[in-house]
Amino acid sequence: MDKIVIEGCRPLKGEVAISGAKNAALPLITATLLTSGWHTLHNVPDLRDTRTILALLASLGAKWERQGTTVRINSDKIENFEASYDLVKTMRASVLVLGPLLARLGRARVSLPGGCAIGARPIDLHVQALAKMGADFTLEGGYVDGSVKGRLTGSTVYFDIPTVTGTENILMAAVLAKGTTIIKNAAKEPEIGNLIDMLTAMGARIRGRDTDLLQVEGVKKLRPAEGVTIIADRIETGTYLIALGAAGGEAKITNCDPSLLPSLLEKLRVAGVEIEEGRSWIRVGRTGHLRSIDIKTMPFPGFPTDLQAQIMALMTLSRGLSVITETIFENRFMHVAELRRMGADIRVDGHSAIVNGHGRLLGAPVMATDLRASASLVVAALAAEGTTEISRVYHLDRGYEDLEGKLTRLGAVIRRVKETQ
Ligand code: EPU
């Protein structure tokens, strides 16, 4: 297992280009299961998770090829309908094949994901909604096995909680269903807008983009998507913004979309980070002290849970008290113990972490526990005095393309070493 070693306390400087969004690429790739023909997706990041979803599609019978950031996928022959435990346990987003497979083949067998480092994360809302659309489900041997005779039927679906992949699964199921599907309390994350644009380009009829009320009029046939572009990764963008705030210095972040980060940009400004934004770039810098701010994670356009760990690392470097409340996942504070190893003063009280910022962190050996927790350790390490060794970095490889290369070009002293067991 590799580890990353960072010599901290060096201001960053230069330019960094943002990759396509992991959480948009995953559903857009599974949407190619809906119809035969060659689909073309641009700006697809080359990550562990995108490799995993492409391997899953190949195991179902699809073919794919990559040229740079363009991926072409052909789903003419989908003969298998099972997402195995081996794949789902490495990436929960594998459940995104459930909706498309039921719509295309009338059959899907997907391993139940089980709990993960950030919470229980069930898929009951996905299953209930698909059952309302006429699918029958059995649960056996850890797999949900769904089947439908003929086509799914449009229905009105209400989500108790606005679930991101749940909304995506139902959208993909509904586009080929008989009649109209209405999704109430749908998630509004920008990655869902990206999926709606792709499905629309394929001939789907969807109304309500960017709202919590989606209306899908099912069609009999779709055509392949030709040339759909994955949106910029707002979480990668946010991670670099926060890293700049932590390490100090000045940089330009390009290929990004500042309109996808309304809450973070505002919070960073209040915290004392200087930000100037254009249509597809953000200039970020910090010279003065950081001010402490309170954060509460919320569905989009609120503060993203996927940036909670990183902003917590930043707050340990401020002076004063900061209360960070996690409302999306019940167990997303695994990074707290690791940040404490670097000298942070953080107390967890229920769903809130109280950070007593005292302006500095010290390098230490730490362990990555999940993707965003790992990113928070990188943020902390860049600002910490001395050397930080982060082990289990395979988590980072799931969601950050060329992290070492991008940070090195910003002037960070970072290297990857093979860990001897
Ligand atoms: N939930 C249920 N039942 C369900 C579905 C969700 O109770 O059937 C609960 C979850 O347990 C959670 C809440 O609803 O408490 C919201 O979860 P959601 O379903 O929205 O999360 P997700 O779709 O599994 C996506 C992202 C996550 C991101 C969350 C929240 C993808 C592939 N994953 O997960 O991204 O944190 O939305 O924004 O889009 C990451 O990239 O590091 C990551 C974890």
Residues whose N, C-alpha, C, O or C-beta is under 5 A from the ligand:
A	BS01	EPU	N23 A93 R121 P122 I123 D124 L125 H126 I161 P162 T163 V164 T165 G166 T305 D306 I328 F329 L371 R372
